[in-house]
Amino acid sequence: MTVNRIDKEKLGVHLAALRKNRGLSQQEMAVLLGVSPRTVRRWENASAVPTMDDVINICNEFGLTVEQVFAGSLATDSEYGQQISLVASELTKTREALHDFNDGVSDLKKDLEGFRHKAHDLERDSFLNCLALLAIHMVAVIISFMLFAVSTSEHEESILVSLGYAGAVSLLSHKNRDSERFQQILLAYVIAMSGCLLISFVYLHDSGLLNPMSNMPLVLLNGPMFGFSALERGHPYSFILITLTVYFLWLVTGTMNIYRIRK
């Protein structure tokens, strides 16, 4: 170690702390180092500094290096070893914590990948269920149109078509009660059909045409419900009331399912 200037006061404080740390009196310190008590007192009150021989004796007796004596470190080599062991232990714990963190990140990535696949599956299922809703609607429209086209007087059999259509859509809605997207599509579907029904009814009523087949938009959207008009022939109000009641039930059910999912 290169020492340009020795701070005697700082060195004295260090030596006093070294002595007190070992529980030695100035007399005992003097005996241990082979000097007089007066010399030890002079070191500690900064009126003198140890000779190189005295520094070597201090290093040998207390297990310190020359640098530790002048720097004021009271730790011995064994104590340094213990500190290094503690630091190594903490590093090991930190390394293990980082390893656990990396494992957690890997698990999170797997979970996110699983969520991504699940979202993709839900989107696909929602698309397929929308196609199923469209298929149910179109099949009911075609059958209803055919029944009205070939019937001359009685068409009570069309009631079964409307009941089957209403039941199929209700079952599809129940099956997808946990799919918010499908419920939203169902609500849009119901609102569109209700609007078309009311507009078409006003048109039919004002034109004097009471047959729902007289209006093509009504046929395309509300054709599956035509069977209910057979319940009260010649009274379109009954057909409108029954149809709107079914739509209203679907609207309420869809709204409640969306509220439950978001909650």
C-alpha positions in Angstrom: 0.0 0.0 0.0 1.3 3.5 -0.8 0.7 6.1 1.9 1.5 9.7 1.0 0.4 11.1 4.3 -0.8 9.4 7.4 -3.8 10.8 9.2 -2.7 10.3 12.8 -6.0 11.2 14.3 -7.9 8.8 12.1 -5.3 6.1 12.7 -5.5 6.7 16.5 -9.3 6.3 16.4 -8.9 3.0 14.4 -6.4 1.6 16.8 -8.5 2.5 19.8 -11.5 0.9 18.1 -9.4 -2.2 17.3 -8.4 -2.5 20.9 -11.9 -2.0 22.3 -13.3 -4.4 19.8 -11.1 -7.1 21.3 -12.0 -6.1 24.8 -8.4 -5.1 25.7 -7.2 -2.4 28.0 -4.3 -0.1 27.0 -2.1 -2.1 29.4 -3.1 -5.4 27.8 -2.7 -4.0 24.3 0.8 -2.9 25.3 1.8 -6.3 26.6 0.4 -8.0 23.5 2.4 -5.8 21.1 5.5 -5.6 23.3 5.4 -1.8 23.8 4.7 0.4 26.8 1.2 1.6 27.8 2.4 5.1 27.2 3.1 4.2 23.6 -0.4 2.8 23.1 -1.9 6.0 24.6 0.2 8.2 22.3 -1.0 6.2 19.3 -4.6 6.6 20.3 -4.4 10.3 21.1 -2.6 10.9 17.8 0.7 12.2 19.3 2.6 9.4 17.7 2.2 6.7 15.0 3.3 3.1 15.1 6.6 2.1 13.5 6.5 -0.4 10.7 7.6 -3.1 13.2 4.7 -2.1 15.4 2.3 -2.2 12.4 3.6 -5.7 11.5 3.0 -6.9 15.1 -0.5 -5.4 15.0 -1.2 -7.3 11.8 0.1 -10.6 13.2 -1.7 -10.3 16.5 -5.0 -9.2 15.1 -5.0 -11.1 11.8 -5.2 -7.9 9.7 -3.3 -6.6 6.7 -1.4 -3.4 6.6 -4.1 -1.9 4.4 -6.8 -2.9 7.0 -4.8 -1.2 9.8 -4.5 2.1 8.0 -8.0 2.0 6.4 -9.6 1.3 9.8 -11.2 -2.1 8.9 -11.6 -4.3 12.0 -12.5 -7.4 10.1 -10.0 -10.3 10.1 -9.5 -12.7 7.2 -11.8 -15.2 8.7 -14.4 -12.6 9.2 -13.9 -11.5 5.6 -14.4 -15.1 4.6 -17.7 -15.2 6.5 -18.8 -12.1 4.8 -17.9 -13.5 1.5 -19.9 -16.6 2.3 -22.9 -14.5 3.3 -22.7 -12.6 0.1 -22.4 -15.8 -1.9 -25.4 -17.2 -0.1 -27.4 -14.1 -0.9 -26.3 -14.3 -4.5 -27.4 -17.9 -4.6 -30.8 -16.9 -3.2 -31.0 -14.1 -5.8 -30.1 -16.6 -8.5 -32.8 -19.0 -7.3 -35.4 -16.1 -7.1 -34.5 -15.1 -10.7 -34.9 -18.7 -11.8 -38.3 -18.9 -10.1 -39.2 -15.6 -11.8 -38.1 -16.9 -15.2 -40.2 -20.0 -14.5 -43.1 -17.7 -13.6 -42.7 -15.8 -16.8 -42.6 -19.0 -18.8 -45.8 -20.2 -17.1 -47.4 -16.8 -17.8 -46.4 -17.1 -21.5 -48.0 -20.6 -21.6 -51.1 -19.2 -20.0 -51.3 -16.4 -22.4 -50.8 -18.8 -25.3 -53.6 -20.9 -23.9 -55.8 -17.8 -23.6 -55.0 -16.9 -27.1 -56.0 -20.4 -28.4 -59.1 -20.3 -26.2 -60.1 -16.9 -27.6 -59.5 -18.2 -31.1 -61.7 -21.2 -30.4 -64.4 -18.9 -28.9 -64.3 -16.7 -31.9 -64.6 -19.7 -34.2 -67.5 -21.2 -32.2 -69.2 -17.8 -32.2 -68.9 -17.6 -36.0 -70.2 -21.2 -36.4 -73.1 -20.4 -34.1 -74.0 -17.3 -36.1 -74.0 -19.5 -39.2 -76.3 -21.9 -37.3 -78.6 -19.0 -36.5 -78.7 -17.9 -40.1 -79.3 -21.5 -41.3 -82.2 -21.9 -38.9 -83.7 -18.7 -40.1 -83.3 -19.4 -43.8 -84.7 -23.0 -43.5 -87.7 -21.7 -41.6 -88.2 -18.9 -44.2 -88.1 -21.4 -47.1 -90.5 -23.8 -45.4 -92.9 -21.1 -44.4 -92.8 -19.6 -47.9 -93.5 -22.9 -49.5 -96.4 -23.6 -47.1 -98.0 -20.2 -47.8 -97.4 -20.6 -51.5 -99.1 -24.0 -51.9 -101.9 -23.5 -49.3 -105.3 -22.3 -50.5 -107.2 -22.2 -47.3 -105.8 -23.9 -44.2 -102.1 -23.6 -43.2 -102.2 -24.6 -39.5 -99.2 -26.8 -40.2 -97.1 -23.7 -40.5 -97.6 -23.2 -36.8 -95.3 -26.1 -36.2 -92.6 -24.4 -38.3 -92.8 -21.2 -36.2 -92.8 -23.2 -33.0 -89.8 -25.2 -34.2 -88.0 -22.1 -35.3 -88.6 -20.3 -32.0 -87.5 -23.4 -30.0 -84.3 -23.8 -32.1 -83.3 -20.2 -31.7 -84.0 -20.3 -27.9 -81.9 -23.5 -27.6 -79.1 -21.9 -29.5 -79.2 -18.8 -27.3 -79.2 -21.0 -24.2 -76.2 -23.0 -25.5 -74.3 -19.8 -26.0 -75.4 -18.1 -22.8 -71.7 -17.6 -21.9 -70.7 -16.0 -25.2 -71.1 -12.3 -25.1 -70.5 -11.9 -28.8 -73.2 -14.3 -29.8 -75.7 -12.6 -27.4 -74.8 -9.3 -29.0 -75.4 -10.7 -32.4 -78.7 -12.2 -31.3 -79.8 -8.8 -29.9 -79.0 -7.1 -33.2 -80.8 -9.9 -35.0 -83.9 -9.5 -32.9 -83.9 -5.7 -33.1 -83.6 -5.8 -36.9 -86.5 -8.3 -37.2 -88.7 -6.3 -34.8 -88.1 -3.1 -36.7 -88.9 -4.8 -40.0 -92.0 -6.3 -38.6 -93.3 -3.0 -37.3 -92.5 -1.1 -40.5 -94.0 -3.9 -42.7 -97.1 -4.0 -40.5 -97.7 -0.3 -40.9 -97.3 -0.7 -44.6 -99.6 -3.7 -44.8 -102.2 -2.0 -42.6 -102.2 1.3 -44.5 -102.3 -0.5 -47.9 -105.1 -2.8 -46.8 -103.0 -5.9 -47.5 -103.4 -8.1 -44.5 -101.5 -11.0 -45.9 -97.9 -10.9 -44.6 -96.8 -12.5 -47.8 -97.6 -9.3 -49.6 -94.4 -7.6 -48.4 -91.0 -9.2 -49.3 -89.0 -7.7 -46.5 -91.5 -9.1 -44.1 -91.1 -12.5 -45.8 -87.3 -12.5 -45.6 -87.0 -11.4 -42.0 -90.2 -12.5 -40.3 -91.1 -15.5 -42.5 -90.3 -18.0 -39.7 -93.0 -16.4 -37.6 -95.8 -16.5 -40.3 -97.2 -19.7 -38.7 -98.5 -17.7 -35.8 -100.8 -15.8 -38.1 -102.8 -19.0 -38.5 -103.9 -18.7 -34.8 -106.2 -15.7 -35.6 -106.8 -15.7 -39.3 -107.7 -12.3 -40.6 -106.4 -10.5 -37.5 -102.8 -9.4 -38.1 -102.7 -7.8 -34.7 -102.5 -11.2 -33.1 -99.7 -12.2 -35.3 -97.8 -9.0 -34.5 -98.4 -9.4 -30.8 -97.3 -13.0 -30.6 -94.2 -12.3 -32.8 -93.1 -9.3 -30.8 -93.6 -11.2 -27.5 -91.2 -13.9 -28.7 -88.7 -11.2 -29.9 -89.1 -9.4 -26.5 -88.3 -12.6 -24.6 -85.1 -13.1 -26.7 -84.2 -9.5 -26.2 -84.6 -9.8 -22.4 -82.7 -13.1 -22.2 -79.8 -11.8 -24.3 -79.5 -8.6 -22.3 -79.5 -10.6 -19.0 -76.9 -12.9 -20.3 -74.6 -10.1 -21.3 -75.1 -8.4 -17.9 -74.3 -11.7 -16.2 -71.1 -12.3 -18.3 -69.8 -8.7 -17.7 -70.6 -8.9 -14.0 
